[in-house]
Amino acid sequence: MEELVEKYIHARNKATEYTKLQETYKEKIKTMLKDIPNKAYSQNGIEASMKSSLRSTIQKNNVPSDIWEKYSVSTPYEMLVVKKK
């Protein structure tokens, strides 16, 4: 089990590094796309474009309790927590 947890932590740390690197590239691409008139790039089989979307949410403290109780949905899920001391 100890070896498996160590491998998991190592993989998680690598994933974090790659996520940071990915975010850096993402921001550079977005900056470059803003300078292109239609905010889209397509060349040599590679495409990048900017799209906007809108997500609507509500918060419990902004909704009458009877409506919250009637329409809110709780979804259970499992979460693995692994730490190195």
Backbone as CSV, one residue per row, in Angstrom:
resi,resn,N_x,N_y,N_z,CA_x,CA_y,CA_z,C_x,C_y,C_z
1,MET,0.831,-1.194,0.000,0.000,0.000,0.000,0.877,1.260,0.000
2,GLU,1.959,1.238,0.797,2.816,2.421,0.891,3.402,2.788,-0.477
3,GLU,3.859,1.778,-1.217,4.434,2.032,-2.534,3.383,2.604,-3.489
4,LEU,2.186,2.076,-3.410,1.100,2.547,-4.263,0.751,4.000,-3.952
5,VAL,0.704,4.350,-2.662,0.410,5.733,-2.267,1.530,6.662,-2.729
6,GLU,2.778,6.219,-2.592,3.916,7.029,-3.050,3.827,7.291,-4.556
7,LYS,3.483,6.258,-5.328,3.333,6.422,-6.774,2.190,7.371,-7.096
8,TYR,1.114,7.270,-6.341,-0.037,8.152,-6.540,0.365,9.612,-6.301
9,ILE,1.067,9.855,-5.204,1.491,11.221,-4.878,2.426,11.755,-5.960
10,HIS,3.346,10.923,-6.432,4.261,11.340,-7.491,3.478,11.705,-8.762
11,ALA,2.530,10.858,-9.139,1.721,11.128,-10.329,0.895,12.395,-10.161
12,ARG,0.340,12.605,-8.960,-0.458,13.807,-8.694,0.410,15.055,-8.831
13,ASN,1.636,14.995,-8.308,2.546,16.140,-8.404,2.908,16.432,-9.859
14,LYS,3.148,15.386,-10.647,3.437,15.571,-12.076,2.227,16.181,-12.789
15,ALA,1.039,15.700,-12.453,-0.181,16.231,-13.067,-0.332,17.713,-12.744
16,THR,-0.010,18.100,-11.515,-0.084,19.507,-11.123,0.895,20.346,-11.944
17,GLU,2.108,19.838,-12.130,3.099,20.548,-12.944,2.588,20.736,-14.367
18,TYR,2.056,19.674,-14.950,1.558,19.762,-16.325,0.332,20.660,-16.426
19,THR,-0.503,20.672,-15.404,-1.669,21.558,-15.409,-1.218,23.016,-15.408
20,LYS,-0.196,23.336,-14.604,0.335,24.707,-14.584,0.916,25.086,-15.931
21,LEU,1.651,24.158,-16.543,2.226,24.401,-17.861,1.128,24.595,-18.897
22,GLN,0.088,23.772,-18.815,-1.041,23.881,-19.727,-1.726,25.237,-19.576
23,GLU,-1.900,25.710,-18.354,-2.527,27.010,-18.121,-1.679,28.136,-18.706
24,THR,-0.357,28.017,-18.619,0.532,29.020,-19.201,0.332,29.086,-20.707
25,TYR,0.327,27.923,-21.365,0.111,27.887,-22.810,-1.264,28.413,-23.174
26,LYS,-2.252,28.053,-22.394,-3.630,28.484,-22.641,-3.725,30.011,-22.618
27,GLU,-3.120,30.635,-21.626,-3.172,32.097,-21.524,-2.441,32.762,-22.685
28,LYS,-1.319,32.200,-23.106,-0.590,32.763,-24.248,-1.415,32.651,-25.523
29,ILE,-2.058,31.501,-25.724,-2.903,31.308,-26.909,-4.071,32.293,-26.887
30,LYS,-4.718,32.443,-25.728,-5.849,33.376,-25.623,-5.406,34.799,-25.930
31,THR,-4.232,35.186,-25.445,-3.712,36.530,-25.703,-3.487,36.732,-27.195
32,MET,-2.906,35.728,-27.848,-2.657,35.834,-29.280,-3.962,35.847,-30.079
33,LEU,-4.942,35.062,-29.669,-6.222,35.019,-30.382,-6.968,36.345,-30.300
34,LYS,-6.775,37.078,-29.221,-7.459,38.369,-29.073,-7.016,39.365,-30.137
35,ASP,-5.806,39.166,-30.679,-5.289,40.059,-31.717,-5.753,39.671,-33.116
36,ILE,-6.352,38.497,-33.264,-6.849,38.036,-34.556,-8.304,38.483,-34.702
37,PRO,-8.676,39.096,-35.844,-10.023,39.654,-36.002,-11.177,38.711,-35.647
38,ASN,-11.180,37.484,-36.117,-12.310,36.598,-35.819,-12.039,35.695,-34.618
39,LYS,-10.945,35.933,-33.915,-10.562,35.177,-32.715,-10.503,33.676,-32.969
40,ALA,-10.003,33.316,-34.152,-9.869,31.912,-34.500,-8.609,31.714,-35.331
41,TYR,-7.954,30.583,-35.110,-6.742,30.220,-35.837,-6.937,28.820,-36.391
42,SER,-6.578,28.645,-37.665,-6.667,27.325,-38.278,-5.591,27.237,-39.342
43,GLN,-4.645,26.332,-39.108,-3.570,26.154,-40.073,-2.892,24.819,-39.813
44,ASN,-2.552,24.105,-40.874,-1.843,22.822,-40.791,-2.555,21.813,-39.892
45,GLY,-3.873,21.800,-39.937,-4.634,20.834,-39.151,-4.769,21.182,-37.677
46,ILE,-4.352,22.374,-37.297,-4.445,22.822,-35.906,-5.452,23.955,-35.839
47,GLU,-6.340,23.894,-34.872,-7.349,24.932,-34.711,-7.365,25.433,-33.275
48,ALA,-7.594,26.717,-33.131,-7.783,27.325,-31.819,-8.777,28.456,-31.997
49,SER,-9.725,28.570,-31.099,-10.710,29.642,-31.204,-11.190,30.028,-29.809
50,MET,-11.752,31.201,-29.728,-12.306,31.701,-28.470,-13.820,31.630,-28.581
51,LYS,-14.447,31.072,-27.574,-15.896,31.022,-27.516,-16.326,31.527,-26.146
52,SER,-17.466,32.150,-26.099,-18.016,32.633,-24.842,-19.227,31.794,-24.470
53,SER,-19.377,31.558,-23.201,-20.555,30.852,-22.730,-21.022,31.511,-21.435
54,LEU,-22.229,31.184,-21.050,-22.822,31.768,-19.859,-23.391,30.651,-19.009
55,ARG,-23.066,30.655,-17.750,-23.592,29.654,-16.825,-24.382,30.375,-15.753
56,SER,-25.578,29.932,-15.516,-26.427,30.529,-14.491,-26.471,29.617,-13.272
57,THR,-26.338,30.202,-12.107,-26.392,29.439,-10.869,-27.217,30.196,-9.835
58,ILE,-27.623,29.484,-8.814,-28.277,30.135,-7.687,-27.580,29.672,-6.410
59,GLN,-27.688,30.459,-5.395,-27.124,30.109,-4.105,-28.258,29.963,-3.101
60,LYS,-28.053,29.087,-2.162,-29.091,28.776,-1.182,-29.580,30.030,-0.456
61,ASN,-28.671,30.928,-0.107,-29.083,32.116,0.636,-29.811,33.149,-0.234
62,ASN,-29.880,32.929,-1.551,-30.593,33.846,-2.446,-31.961,33.320,-2.868
63,VAL,-32.348,32.149,-2.339,-33.587,31.497,-2.761,-34.445,31.229,-1.527
64,PRO,-35.752,31.453,-1.624,-36.617,31.109,-0.495,-36.455,29.631,-0.125
65,SER,-36.444,29.332,1.153,-36.150,27.973,1.619,-37.115,26.923,1.077
66,ASP,-38.409,27.268,0.929,-39.359,26.276,0.410,-39.027,25.889,-1.037
67,ILE,-38.597,26.858,-1.828,-38.222,26.572,-3.215,-36.918,25.763,-3.242
68,TRP,-35.975,26.137,-2.382,-34.714,25.398,-2.317,-34.965,23.934,-1.950
69,GLU,-35.791,23.715,-0.954,-36.085,22.349,-0.517,-36.764,21.541,-1.620
70,LYS,-37.606,22.207,-2.403,-38.353,21.514,-3.444,-37.486,21.180,-4.656
71,TYR,-36.585,22.075,-5.056,-35.881,21.923,-6.324,-34.389,21.609,-6.216
72,SER,-33.798,21.731,-5.066,-32.361,21.466,-4.973,-32.090,19.967,-5.101
73,VAL,-30.931,19.656,-5.639,-30.539,18.263,-5.841,-29.186,18.050,-5.178
74,SER,-29.089,17.020,-4.367,-27.813,16.657,-3.751,-27.313,15.385,-4.409
75,THR,-26.074,15.421,-4.830,-25.480,14.272,-5.504,-24.311,13.763,-4.669
76,PRO,-24.425,12.559,-4.121,-23.313,12.022,-3.330,-22.175,11.546,-4.237
77,TYR,-20.966,11.653,-3.763,-19.820,11.155,-4.506,-18.730,10.772,-3.524
78,GLU,-17.838,9.914,-3.984,-16.714,9.501,-3.164,-15.498,10.328,-3.541
79,MET,-14.656,10.607,-2.562,-13.458,11.385,-2.820,-12.299,10.705,-2.102
80,LEU,-11.218,10.480,-2.820,-10.023,9.901,-2.233,-9.129,11.039,-1.776
81,VAL,-8.710,10.997,-0.534,-7.808,12.015,0.011,-6.495,11.315,0.330
82,VAL,-5.412,11.755,-0.316,-4.100,11.177,-0.097,-3.145,12.304,0.227
83,LYS,-2.421,12.180,1.328,-1.456,13.208,1.737,-0.162,12.534,2.165
84,LYS,0.892,13.288,2.085,2.164,12.819,2.604,2.461,13.653,3.843
85,LYS,2.717,12.987,4.948,2.947,13.695,6.219,4.277,14.371,6.264
